[in-house]
């Protein structure tokens, strides 16, 4: 049995680790807890940042959110 960390965004599963197998496998998906997006709240605690600082931190947050080693599309309605 293998466990792979990932995030479900309501449409797709984004894997955060490489898949350790190549062949077809039966899988069980467990939803652990909602993702907390607390990184964006950092902007509210530091009112001394200029626009460039906020943009730079925003880019880092966006890059980390979009980081994925694979996307699995689902047709869940």
Legacy VTK file of the C-alpha trace (Angstrom):
# vtk DataFile Version 3.0
C-alpha trace
ASCII
DATASET POLYDATA
POINTS 77 float
0.000 0.000 0.000
1.259 3.466 -0.904
0.063 6.853 0.349
0.464 9.999 -1.748
-0.243 13.484 -0.470
-2.400 15.742 -2.622
-5.192 18.317 -2.694
-8.674 18.145 -4.205
-9.773 21.605 -5.415
-13.369 20.702 -6.155
-12.586 19.587 -9.723
-9.189 17.870 -9.772
-6.774 16.048 -7.538
-3.343 17.721 -7.481
-0.677 15.274 -6.413
2.106 16.730 -4.288
4.346 13.681 -4.530
5.412 11.442 -7.395
3.345 8.312 -8.043
5.498 5.353 -6.957
3.929 2.833 -9.376
3.615 2.535 -13.147
0.926 -0.116 -13.540
-2.822 0.172 -12.928
-3.796 0.157 -9.243
-6.991 0.164 -7.270
-7.025 3.265 -5.062
-8.932 4.551 -2.050
-9.222 8.325 -1.673
-9.567 9.771 1.829
-10.535 13.392 2.437
-8.632 14.373 5.582
-9.544 18.021 6.238
-10.285 21.255 4.356
-7.248 23.171 3.101
-6.546 26.324 5.049
-5.441 29.246 2.883
-3.940 31.199 5.767
-0.936 32.348 3.717
-3.049 35.054 2.056
-3.881 36.492 5.492
-0.262 37.582 5.907
-1.081 40.728 3.926
-3.433 41.938 6.654
-0.797 41.749 9.383
1.933 43.744 7.650
0.661 47.134 6.564
4.193 48.444 6.050
4.698 46.546 2.799
4.650 48.428 -0.464
2.865 47.217 -3.586
5.969 45.484 -4.938
6.416 43.480 -1.708
2.780 42.389 -1.772
3.042 41.399 -5.443
6.209 39.359 -4.813
4.707 37.474 -1.875
1.512 36.935 -3.871
3.523 35.386 -6.703
5.266 33.002 -4.315
1.923 31.934 -2.826
0.447 31.405 -6.310
3.480 29.375 -7.436
3.278 27.134 -4.389
-0.461 26.653 -4.846
-0.023 25.694 -8.500
2.912 23.355 -7.837
1.914 19.866 -8.737
3.500 16.701 -9.969
0.313 15.585 -11.664
-3.322 16.483 -12.027
-6.063 13.899 -12.046
-9.282 15.226 -13.595
-12.560 13.912 -12.295
-16.124 14.041 -13.524
-17.716 14.372 -10.115
-21.053 16.184 -10.205
LINES 1 78
77 0 1 2 3 4 5 6 7 8 9 10 11 12 13 14 15 16 17 18 19 20 21 22 23 24 25 26 27 28 29 30 31 32 33 34 35 36 37 38 39 40 41 42 43 44 45 46 47 48 49 50 51 52 53 54 55 56 57 58 59 60 61 62 63 64 65 66 67 68 69 70 71 72 73 74 75 76
